[in-house]
Amino acid sequence: MALTVQHLTKRYDDDVAVSDVSITLQDGELTVLVGRSGAGKTTLVRCLNGLEQPDEGTVSLDGYEPSVTDIALVFQSGALLDSKSVLDNVLDGSLGREPTWRELLGWHDPAEKRAAIERLHAVGLDGYADRPVRTLSGGQRQRVGIARALQQEPAVLLADEPVASLDPATAGSVLDRLAAVVHDQDLVGVVSLHQPELARGVADRYLGLADGELVLDAPAEDVDADRIAEVYDRDIR
Ligand SMILES: Nc1ncnc2c1ncn2[C@@H]1O[C@H](COP(=O)(O)OP(=O)(O)OP(=O)(O)O)[C@@H](O)[C@H]1O
């Protein structure tokens, strides 16, 4: 499976947020998207999953237009429902696959429940299913967010600055989980990061944006700290 972006441009009035970006991302690889504040990372991620419509260009999955469930997004805040249990938050990922009456009554298919518990295992949250989400730490919440995204059974897993609010050690462990599920489940993985040093060890590929333009697209083994620093040092228009 490959996610292909061709000549994607997104403008806000006269401001070009993403400018003529073309990329191909393979499954089983975690791509780390870097760039200074305002470079266009969030806009590109939102265009990838259809939250924003590009002004020009296309996004395709193996040559087809992706469906809404093909691409899952992990939000910076986790965007979880605090009053619900961990398991119920994960099960929200399969809404849309289950009949409406089940959603309304909260009676989930037992197979979906088993799958949700396996997804909690995949993100290292065995034994947390019945905990109310409000009792979790920031890192645990982000891992619930990843499990919920996996419950959607996507081909592409996007995460927009998923560790911005976490301390470096916790951020590292969340990114390790993200990389592990991308590799184990052969997903196309994309994570945007404010702190590129956290990407070392988890990135298979780097993309760098500067002022909306793609200025770096290379396998991680070809990218050293200086190459990443160049992305941040580019002159702003
Ligand atoms: N909804 C919007 N309306 C108008 N301009 C926007 C909107 N969203 C983003 N922009 C502009 O598009 C450009 C790219 O913003 P974007 O949020 O994609 O950058 P970013 O790299 O994700 O930044 P950060 O790291 O600070 O989150 C910026 O100039 C921003 O002001």
The ligand as an SDF file (V2000), in Angstrom:
LIG
                    3D

 31 33  0  0  0  0  0  0  0  0999 V2000
   -7.4410   27.9810    9.2650 N   0  0  0  0  0  0  0  0  0  0  0  0
   -6.4810   28.8180    8.8390 C   0  0  0  0  0  0  0  0  0  0  0  0
   -6.7890   30.0100    8.3490 N   0  0  0  0  0  0  0  0  0  0  0  0
   -5.8280   30.8600    7.8820 C   0  0  0  0  0  0  0  0  0  0  0  0
   -4.5080   30.5590    7.8910 N   0  0  0  0  0  0  0  0  0  0  0  0
   -4.1440   29.3730    8.3850 C   0  0  0  0  0  0  0  0  0  0  0  0
   -5.1010   28.4330    8.8840 C   0  0  0  0  0  0  0  0  0  0  0  0
   -4.4310   27.3270    9.3020 N   0  0  0  0  0  0  0  0  0  0  0  0
   -3.1200   27.5630    9.0780 C   0  0  0  0  0  0  0  0  0  0  0  0
   -2.9520   28.7900    8.5160 N   0  0  0  0  0  0  0  0  0  0  0  0
   -1.6640   29.3690    8.1060 C   0  0  0  0  0  0  0  0  0  0  0  0
   -0.9850   28.4320    7.2830 O   0  0  0  0  0  0  0  0  0  0  0  0
    0.4000   28.3880    7.5890 C   0  0  0  0  0  0  0  0  0  0  0  0
    0.8040   26.9730    8.0150 C   0  0  0  0  0  0  0  0  0  0  0  0
    0.2130   26.6660    9.2750 O   0  0  0  0  0  0  0  0  0  0  0  0
    0.2820   25.2300    9.9400 P   0  0  0  0  0  0  0  0  0  0  0  0
   -0.5810   25.2480   11.1480 O   0  0  0  0  0  0  0  0  0  0  0  0
    0.0140   24.2020    8.9100 O   0  0  0  0  0  0  0  0  0  0  0  0
    1.8320   25.1580   10.3530 O   0  0  0  0  0  0  0  0  0  0  0  0
    2.5530   24.1350   11.3190 P   0  0  0  0  0  0  0  0  0  0  0  0
    3.8480   23.7810   10.6590 O   0  0  0  0  0  0  0  0  0  0  0  0
    1.6620   23.0190   11.6730 O   0  0  0  0  0  0  0  0  0  0  0  0
    2.8290   25.0570   12.5870 O   0  0  0  0  0  0  0  0  0  0  0  0
    2.9440   24.6450   14.1510 P   0  0  0  0  0  0  0  0  0  0  0  0
    4.1880   23.8230   14.2540 O   0  0  0  0  0  0  0  0  0  0  0  0
    3.0620   25.9820   14.8430 O   0  0  0  0  0  0  0  0  0  0  0  0
    1.6920   23.9030   14.5140 O   0  0  0  0  0  0  0  0  0  0  0  0
    0.6220   29.4350    8.6760 C   0  0  0  0  0  0  0  0  0  0  0  0
    1.0450   30.6350    8.0250 O   0  0  0  0  0  0  0  0  0  0  0  0
   -0.7440   29.6230    9.2960 C   0  0  0  0  0  0  0  0  0  0  0  0
   -0.8910   30.9240    9.8010 O   0  0  0  0  0  0  0  0  0  0  0  0
  1  2  1  0
  2  3  1  0
  2  7  2  0
  3  4  2  0
  4  5  1  0
  5  6  2  0
  6  7  1  0
  6 10  1  0
  7  8  1  0
  8  9  2  0
  9 10  1  0
 10 11  1  0
 11 12  1  0
 11 30  1  0
 12 13  1  0
 13 14  1  0
 13 28  1  0
 14 15  1  0
 15 16  1  0
 16 17  2  0
 16 18  1  0
 16 19  1  0
 19 20  1  0
 20 21  2  0
 20 22  1  0
 20 23  1  0
 23 24  1  0
 24 25  2  0
 24 26  1  0
 24 27  1  0
 28 29  1  0
 28 30  1  0
 30 31  1  0
M  END
$$$$
